[in-house]
């Protein structure tokens, strides 16, 4: 089943903001949703890794900013870690910290541990598999930094999840969630064939998919996405937000082209029946490796995306 094309689960995408249609950040639930919104996270692992690796410059800037907010953390918990690309960036950035990667998918956590071992972080890297947010009660001690990178929106009751995250923080600890931003862009508005504005039309379909995905989650609760207010409701203080840009200009690298092709192919699979014949034909041309107008060959494809990080601090009694 095809997930949202730009899904990020930290290493997964999400419609409209990088979500993934037909698949989910199984961060907390493994499979689960319904209709066309099920996400097989283990099957998505290669795409999740490729995406997070491509987006590494964005994550590095976000982590550098967090490093000025959080000094010398002892324990960093990556909630909804996926295959651990970002977890390992935390290990690299915070050389004195212990990292715990938490996810609902055991196969993804196996990949995370293998990555940490391969990069030399295995001696201070742990994994914890289970249903989020409940599994966080199994942490050995409170976190100085708890990161949820585009995983919160895969939990039905986001307000309750934030309260559970806050409970896991040490006094003075920081909660950082990556939610929102801008949809990724790969293509010029006018491709020289077909009707201009293809990506804007795909955005609309992805937003509809995202609403269905949220509604299908167990215990789903509608919630206004006022993250500062939600962090405050969880008992946290000093809410801040900052957005980070990924700008990979044309001409795109082979790695970026492969990611673009995989993302558009996923969109074609998920939304093909909802698209008009002209838009399906445009995607077919874009995905044809033999077509000079396709993303494998044309010189004007790029990757441009923005993700927003929201932080708040647990008060010291």
C-alpha positions as CSV (number, residue, x, y, z in Angstrom):
1,X,0.0,0.0,0.0
2,X,1.3,3.4,-0.9
3,X,2.0,5.9,1.8
4,X,1.9,9.6,1.5
5,X,4.5,10.6,-1.0
6,X,6.5,12.9,1.2
7,X,6.0,11.0,4.4
8,X,8.6,11.6,7.0
9,X,8.0,9.8,10.2
10,X,11.1,11.6,10.9
11,X,12.0,9.4,8.3
12,X,8.5,9.4,7.0
13,X,6.3,11.7,4.9
14,X,2.9,13.3,5.2
15,X,0.3,14.8,2.7
16,X,0.3,18.5,2.5
17,X,3.1,18.7,5.0
18,X,4.9,15.7,3.8
19,X,2.4,13.0,4.9
20,X,2.0,9.7,3.2
21,X,-1.1,8.4,1.6
22,X,-2.0,4.8,2.1
23,X,0.5,4.2,4.8
24,X,1.5,5.6,8.2
25,X,4.0,6.5,10.5
26,X,3.4,3.3,12.3
27,X,5.2,5.0,15.0
28,X,2.7,4.0,17.4
29,X,0.4,1.6,15.8
30,X,2.2,-0.7,13.3
31,X,-0.6,-0.9,10.8
32,X,-3.9,0.3,11.6
33,X,-6.3,3.0,10.1
34,X,-8.7,2.0,7.5
35,X,-9.8,2.3,3.8
36,X,-6.9,3.7,1.8
37,X,-5.1,5.1,4.9
38,X,-3.2,2.0,6.1
39,X,0.5,2.4,6.2
40,X,2.9,-0.5,6.2
41,X,5.9,1.2,7.8
42,X,8.3,-1.8,7.5
43,X,7.6,-1.9,3.8
44,X,8.3,1.8,3.6
45,X,11.7,1.5,5.3
46,X,13.9,2.1,2.3
47,X,11.9,5.2,1.2
48,X,11.9,6.5,4.8
49,X,15.6,6.1,5.0
50,X,16.2,7.7,1.6
51,X,14.0,10.6,2.5
52,X,15.6,11.3,5.9
53,X,19.1,11.0,4.4
54,X,18.2,13.5,1.6
55,X,16.7,15.9,4.2
56,X,19.7,15.6,6.5
57,X,20.8,19.2,5.9
58,X,17.4,20.4,7.2
59,X,17.6,18.1,10.2
60,X,21.2,19.2,11.0
61,X,20.1,22.8,11.1
62,X,17.2,21.9,13.4
63,X,19.4,20.0,15.7
64,X,22.0,22.7,15.8
65,X,19.2,25.1,16.9
66,X,18.1,22.6,19.5
67,X,21.7,22.3,20.7
68,X,21.5,26.0,21.7
69,X,18.3,25.4,23.6
70,X,19.3,22.1,25.3
71,X,22.8,21.9,26.7
72,X,24.4,18.6,27.5
73,X,21.3,16.4,27.7
74,X,21.7,13.0,29.4
75,X,18.9,11.2,27.6
76,X,17.3,12.0,24.3
77,X,14.2,10.1,23.3
78,X,13.2,10.0,19.6
79,X,9.4,9.3,19.5
80,X,8.4,7.7,16.3
81,X,11.9,7.2,15.2
82,X,11.3,5.0,12.2
83,X,14.6,3.5,10.9
84,X,16.7,5.8,13.0
85,X,18.3,8.2,10.6
86,X,17.4,11.2,12.7
87,X,18.1,9.3,15.9
88,X,21.7,8.8,14.8
89,X,21.9,12.5,13.9
90,X,21.0,13.2,17.5
91,X,23.8,10.8,18.6
92,X,26.2,12.7,16.4
93,X,25.2,16.2,17.5
94,X,24.9,15.4,21.2
95,X,28.0,13.3,21.8
96,X,27.5,12.9,25.5
97,X,23.9,11.8,25.3
98,X,22.2,8.4,25.5
99,X,19.7,8.0,22.6
100,X,16.5,5.9,22.9
101,X,14.6,5.4,19.6
102,X,10.9,4.5,20.2
103,X,8.6,3.2,17.5
104,X,5.6,0.9,17.0
105,X,7.4,-1.0,14.3
106,X,10.0,-3.5,15.5
107,X,11.5,-4.0,12.0
108,X,12.2,-0.3,11.7
109,X,13.9,-0.3,15.2
110,X,16.1,-3.1,14.1
111,X,17.3,-1.0,11.2
112,X,17.8,1.9,13.6
113,X,20.0,-0.2,15.9
114,X,21.9,-1.5,12.9
115,X,22.5,2.0,11.7
116,X,23.7,3.1,15.2
117,X,26.1,0.2,15.5
118,X,27.4,0.8,12.0
119,X,28.1,4.5,12.8
120,X,29.7,3.7,16.1
121,X,26.9,4.9,18.4
122,X,25.7,1.5,19.5
123,X,27.2,1.7,23.0
124,X,24.8,4.6,23.9
125,X,21.9,3.8,21.7
126,X,18.7,1.9,22.8
127,X,15.4,1.0,21.2
128,X,12.0,0.6,22.7
129,X,9.1,-1.0,20.7
130,X,5.5,-0.6,21.6
131,X,2.3,1.4,21.3
132,X,2.7,5.1,21.6
133,X,2.4,7.0,23.9
134,X,1.9,4.2,26.5
135,X,5.2,2.5,25.8
136,X,7.0,5.6,27.1
137,X,6.2,4.5,30.6
138,X,8.9,1.9,30.2
139,X,11.7,4.4,29.9
140,X,14.3,3.9,32.6
141,X,14.5,7.6,33.5
142,X,13.1,11.0,32.4
143,X,14.3,12.6,29.2
144,X,16.2,15.8,28.9
145,X,15.0,16.2,25.3
146,X,12.1,14.3,23.8
147,X,11.7,14.7,20.0
148,X,8.7,13.8,17.9
149,X,9.5,14.4,14.3
150,X,6.2,14.3,12.3
151,X,5.0,11.4,14.4
152,X,2.5,13.1,16.6
153,X,-0.1,13.4,13.8
154,X,-0.2,9.6,13.6
155,X,-1.6,9.4,17.1
156,X,-5.4,9.8,17.5
157,X,-5.5,12.0,20.5
158,X,-2.7,14.5,20.0
159,X,-3.5,16.5,23.2
160,X,-3.3,13.4,25.4
161,X,-0.1,12.3,23.6
162,X,1.5,15.6,24.3
163,X,0.6,15.3,28.0
164,X,2.2,11.8,28.0
165,X,5.3,13.2,26.3
166,X,5.5,15.9,29.0
167,X,5.2,13.4,31.7
168,X,8.4,11.7,30.4
169,X,10.5,14.9,30.7
170,X,12.9,15.7,33.5
171,X,12.3,19.1,35.2
172,X,13.8,21.6,32.9
173,X,13.6,19.1,30.0
174,X,12.5,20.1,26.5
175,X,9.8,18.7,24.2
176,X,10.4,19.3,20.5
177,X,7.8,18.4,17.9
178,X,8.2,18.8,14.2
179,X,4.8,19.4,12.7
180,X,3.6,21.6,9.9
181,X,5.6,23.6,7.5
182,X,5.1,23.8,3.7
183,X,4.4,21.1,1.1
184,X,7.5,19.9,-0.7
185,X,8.0,21.1,-4.3
186,X,9.8,19.3,-7.0
187,X,8.6,20.8,-10.3
188,X,8.1,24.1,-12.1
189,X,4.5,25.3,-12.1
190,X,4.4,25.1,-15.9
191,X,6.1,21.9,-17.2
192,X,5.8,22.7,-20.8
193,X,3.1,20.1,-21.3
194,X,-0.2,19.4,-19.7
195,X,-2.1,21.9,-17.4
196,X,0.1,24.1,-15.2
197,X,-0.2,23.6,-11.4
198,X,0.0,19.8,-11.1
199,X,1.6,19.9,-7.6
200,X,-1.1,22.2,-6.3
201,X,-3.8,19.8,-7.4
202,X,-1.9,16.9,-5.8
203,X,-1.6,18.9,-2.6
204,X,-5.4,19.1,-2.4
205,X,-5.8,15.4,-2.8
206,X,-3.1,14.8,-0.1
207,X,-4.9,17.1,2.4
208,X,-8.1,15.1,1.9
209,X,-6.1,11.9,2.4
210,X,-4.6,13.3,5.5
211,X,-8.0,14.2,7.0
212,X,-9.2,10.6,6.3
213,X,-6.0,9.2,7.9
214,X,-6.5,11.3,11.0
215,X,-10.2,10.3,11.2
216,X,-9.3,6.6,10.9
217,X,-6.9,6.6,13.8
218,X,-7.9,4.8,17.0
219,X,-9.3,7.3,19.4
220,X,-9.1,10.1,16.9
221,X,-9.9,13.5,18.3
222,X,-10.3,16.6,16.2
223,X,-7.9,19.3,17.4
224,X,-7.0,22.8,16.2
225,X,-3.3,22.7,15.4
226,X,-2.3,25.5,17.7
227,X,0.9,23.8,18.8
228,X,1.9,26.5,21.3
229,X,-1.5,26.3,23.0
230,X,-1.4,22.5,23.1
231,X,2.1,22.5,24.6
232,X,0.9,25.0,27.2
233,X,-2.1,22.7,28.0
234,X,0.4,19.9,28.6
235,X,1.9,22.0,31.4
236,X,5.0,23.2,29.4
237,X,6.4,26.7,29.3
238,X,8.3,29.0,27.0
239,X,6.9,27.7,23.7
240,X,8.9,28.6,20.6
241,X,8.8,27.7,17.0
242,X,11.3,27.9,14.1
243,X,11.1,26.6,10.5
244,X,13.9,25.0,8.6
245,X,14.4,24.9,4.8
246,X,15.6,22.2,2.6
247,X,16.7,23.8,-0.7
248,X,18.3,21.4,-3.3
249,X,18.2,23.5,-6.4
250,X,18.1,22.4,-10.0
251,X,19.7,20.5,-11.6
252,X,18.9,17.8,-9.0
253,X,21.3,15.1,-8.0
254,X,20.7,11.5,-9.0
255,X,19.7,10.8,-5.3
256,X,17.2,13.7,-5.3
257,X,15.8,12.5,-8.7
258,X,15.3,9.0,-7.3
259,X,13.4,10.5,-4.3
260,X,11.3,12.7,-6.5
261,X,10.4,9.8,-8.8
262,X,9.5,7.6,-5.8
263,X,7.4,10.3,-4.3
264,X,5.5,11.0,-7.5
265,X,5.1,7.3,-8.2
266,X,3.5,6.9,-4.8
267,X,1.1,9.7,-5.5
268,X,0.3,8.2,-8.9
269,X,-0.5,4.8,-7.2
270,X,-2.6,6.3,-4.4
271,X,-4.5,9.0,-6.3
272,X,-4.6,7.7,-9.8
273,X,-8.4,7.1,-9.7
274,X,-9.0,10.5,-8.3
275,X,-7.0,12.4,-10.9
276,X,-8.3,13.6,-14.2
277,X,-7.0,11.8,-17.3
278,X,-4.8,14.8,-18.2
279,X,-3.1,14.7,-14.8
280,X,-2.6,11.0,-14.9
281,X,-1.0,11.4,-18.3
282,X,1.3,14.1,-17.0
283,X,2.5,11.9,-14.1
284,X,3.0,9.0,-16.5
285,X,5.3,11.2,-18.6
286,X,7.1,12.6,-15.6
287,X,7.8,9.0,-14.4
288,X,8.9,7.6,-17.7
289,X,12.7,7.3,-17.5
290,X,12.9,7.4,-21.3
291,X,11.0,10.7,-21.7
292,X,13.1,13.8,-21.9
293,X,10.3,15.7,-20.1
294,X,10.4,13.2,-17.2
295,X,12.0,13.8,-13.8
296,X,14.9,11.4,-14.6
297,X,16.1,13.6,-17.4
298,X,14.8,17.2,-17.3
299,X,17.2,19.8,-15.9
300,X,14.7,21.9,-13.9
301,X,13.6,19.5,-11.1
302,X,14.5,20.4,-7.5
303,X,13.6,19.7,-3.9
304,X,12.3,22.6,-1.8
305,X,10.6,22.0,1.5
306,X,10.1,23.6,4.9
307,X,9.5,21.9,8.3
308,X,8.6,23.6,11.5
309,X,9.9,22.7,15.0
310,X,7.9,23.7,18.1
311,X,9.6,23.5,21.5
312,X,8.5,24.0,25.1
313,X,10.1,23.3,28.5
314,X,8.9,21.4,31.6
315,X,9.0,23.8,34.6
316,X,11.4,23.1,37.4
317,X,9.4,22.8,40.7
